[in-house]
Amino acid sequence: MIKEIKYLIFFFIIVIFIFFTTKYYFSDTNKKKTYRTLNNFDKQINNYQKKLPVLDDDTKNIIEYVEQKDTKKKKFNFWKLLESDD
């Protein structure tokens, strides 16, 4: 008998906990607080973004393309190797 009462009390405690957490989570005050914090984070990000220095681009004409003509390249005939199964 005591065991069943104990389980019943545990069950009610768990149900009460779930009820109050969902009640708080879906409450208007919680929604307002989360919206305000998200809005504050956006404002802080915008403020930090304005304070960031912009660096000049100094990478123009850095890469020099060199044309190399290598006449001693060996031609690979890979497809010919597959075709000839003699």
WOGI-V71100 format. One line per field, one symbol per residue. ss: DSSP state (@ for helix, = for strand, . for the rest). phi: phi as a letter, one per 20 degrees, with the letter a starting at -180 (. if undefined). A space follows every 10 residues. Layout:
ss->???
phi->???
This chain:
ss->.@@@@@@@@@ @@@@@@@@@@ @@@@@..@@@ @@@@@@@@@@ @@@@@@@@@@ @......... .......... .......@@@ @@@...
phi->.fffffffff ffffffffff fffffeffff ffffffffff ffffffffff effeefeddf leedededdd eefeeedfff fffedf
